[in-house]
């Protein structure tokens, strides 16, 4: 019985020594920085983050009013999408909320959409996302809304 216990202790010590040696070797600093410590290099164009925290590229539709869905962009046709900005034309469907939002009607307005100010996305630091949206209404526009309006986008 004693022989069996000593043999277990010797085996355990040998294994512990091997694991410690391997851990020290793998933790040793190397001459080049690892991918984790190197600054992030974004190789893709930024994304647009939707109300459900999903990344989108060139979406056809986009909800602006996440809480109630009473303002959304539809039929978006993107003319460009690059590392600095993205531009589309489409419609802004806005609920008039008359007499109240549940009974209101949606009205669509032609709109030019510009996304810009890409920054690292907090939820996925390896991705950049656009942080600002500008809407320009070339013709009619929702009541009490200026011809051009700019909003910060969520992170």
C-alpha positions as CSV (number, residue, x, y, z in Angstrom):
1,X,0.0,0.0,0.0
2,X,2.8,2.4,1.0
3,X,4.7,1.6,-2.3
4,X,1.5,2.5,-4.3
5,X,1.2,5.9,-2.5
6,X,4.8,6.8,-3.0
7,X,4.5,6.0,-6.7
8,X,1.4,8.3,-7.0
9,X,3.3,11.1,-5.3
10,X,6.3,10.8,-7.6
11,X,4.0,10.7,-10.7
12,X,2.1,13.8,-9.4
13,X,5.4,15.7,-8.8
14,X,6.7,14.8,-12.2
15,X,3.5,16.0,-13.9
16,X,3.4,19.2,-11.9
17,X,7.0,20.0,-12.8
18,X,6.3,19.4,-16.5
19,X,3.2,21.6,-16.4
20,X,5.1,24.4,-14.6
21,X,7.9,24.3,-17.2
22,X,5.5,24.4,-20.1
23,X,3.5,27.3,-18.5
24,X,6.7,29.3,-18.0
25,X,7.8,28.7,-21.6
26,X,4.5,29.7,-23.1
27,X,4.2,32.8,-20.9
28,X,7.7,34.1,-21.8
29,X,7.6,37.3,-23.8
30,X,8.6,37.0,-27.4
31,X,10.3,39.5,-29.7
32,X,7.1,40.4,-31.5
33,X,3.8,41.5,-30.0
34,X,1.0,39.1,-30.1
35,X,-2.2,39.8,-32.0
36,X,-4.0,40.5,-28.7
37,X,-1.5,43.2,-27.7
38,X,-1.0,44.8,-31.1
39,X,-3.2,47.8,-32.0
40,X,-6.3,46.8,-33.9
41,X,-6.1,47.2,-37.6
42,X,-9.5,47.4,-39.3
43,X,-9.4,45.7,-42.6
44,X,-13.2,46.0,-43.3
45,X,-15.4,48.9,-43.8
46,X,-17.4,49.9,-40.7
47,X,-20.8,48.4,-39.8
48,X,-24.1,49.9,-38.8
49,X,-25.4,48.6,-35.5
50,X,-29.1,48.0,-35.3
51,X,-31.6,48.0,-32.4
52,X,-30.8,44.4,-31.7
53,X,-27.0,45.0,-31.5
54,X,-26.5,43.2,-34.8
55,X,-23.9,44.5,-37.3
56,X,-25.2,45.4,-40.7
57,X,-23.6,46.3,-44.0
58,X,-25.7,48.1,-46.6
59,X,-29.1,47.3,-45.0
60,X,-32.2,47.7,-47.0
61,X,-34.1,48.8,-43.9
62,X,-33.1,50.4,-40.6
63,X,-35.1,51.3,-37.5
64,X,-34.3,54.8,-36.2
65,X,-36.8,54.7,-33.2
66,X,-35.8,51.5,-31.4
67,X,-38.2,52.0,-28.6
68,X,-41.4,52.1,-30.6
69,X,-40.5,51.7,-34.3
70,X,-42.2,54.9,-35.2
71,X,-39.4,56.1,-37.5
72,X,-37.6,53.8,-39.9
73,X,-35.6,54.0,-43.0
74,X,-36.8,51.8,-45.9
75,X,-35.8,51.0,-49.5
76,X,-32.2,52.1,-48.9
77,X,-30.0,52.1,-52.0
78,X,-26.4,52.5,-51.0
79,X,-24.2,54.4,-53.5
80,X,-21.0,53.9,-51.4
81,X,-19.9,52.3,-48.2
82,X,-16.3,52.7,-47.2
83,X,-13.9,53.2,-44.2
84,X,-14.9,56.8,-43.7
85,X,-18.6,57.1,-44.7
86,X,-21.6,55.5,-46.3
87,X,-24.3,57.2,-48.4
88,X,-27.8,56.0,-49.4
89,X,-31.1,57.2,-50.8
90,X,-34.4,55.8,-49.6
91,X,-37.5,56.6,-47.6
92,X,-38.0,57.7,-44.0
93,X,-41.3,56.2,-42.8
94,X,-42.6,58.2,-39.9
95,X,-45.7,57.7,-37.7
96,X,-47.7,60.9,-37.3
97,X,-49.0,59.5,-34.0
98,X,-52.4,61.2,-34.6
99,X,-54.5,61.1,-32.4
100,X,-51.9,58.8,-30.7
101,X,-49.1,56.5,-32.0
102,X,-51.1,53.2,-31.9
103,X,-53.8,54.8,-34.1
104,X,-51.4,56.9,-36.2
105,X,-50.5,56.5,-39.9
106,X,-47.0,56.2,-41.4
107,X,-46.0,58.8,-44.0
108,X,-42.9,58.2,-46.2
109,X,-40.4,61.0,-47.1
110,X,-37.6,60.8,-49.6
111,X,-34.3,61.0,-47.7
112,X,-30.6,61.0,-48.3
113,X,-28.7,59.1,-45.5
114,X,-25.1,59.7,-44.6
115,X,-23.2,57.6,-42.0
116,X,-19.8,58.7,-40.7
117,X,-17.5,59.0,-37.7
118,X,-16.5,55.4,-37.5
119,X,-15.1,54.2,-34.2
120,X,-14.3,50.9,-32.5
121,X,-17.5,49.1,-31.4
122,X,-17.5,48.5,-27.6
123,X,-19.2,45.1,-28.0
124,X,-16.8,43.9,-30.7
125,X,-13.6,46.0,-30.6
126,X,-12.3,44.3,-33.7
127,X,-15.0,46.0,-35.7
128,X,-15.6,49.7,-36.4
129,X,-19.1,51.1,-36.5
130,X,-20.5,54.3,-37.8
131,X,-21.4,56.6,-34.8
132,X,-23.3,59.4,-36.6
133,X,-26.2,59.5,-39.1
134,X,-27.3,62.5,-41.1
135,X,-30.7,62.7,-42.8
136,X,-31.4,65.2,-45.5
137,X,-34.9,65.6,-46.9
138,X,-34.7,67.0,-50.5
139,X,-38.5,67.7,-50.7
140,X,-41.2,67.1,-48.1
141,X,-40.3,66.2,-44.5
142,X,-41.9,65.3,-41.3
143,X,-43.6,68.1,-39.4
144,X,-41.2,70.1,-37.1
145,X,-38.1,68.3,-38.6
146,X,-35.4,70.5,-40.2
147,X,-34.3,69.8,-43.8
148,X,-31.1,68.3,-42.4
149,X,-30.9,66.5,-39.1
150,X,-28.0,64.7,-37.5
151,X,-28.1,62.1,-34.7
152,X,-25.5,60.1,-32.8
153,X,-25.8,56.4,-33.2
154,X,-25.7,53.9,-30.3
155,X,-22.6,51.9,-29.3
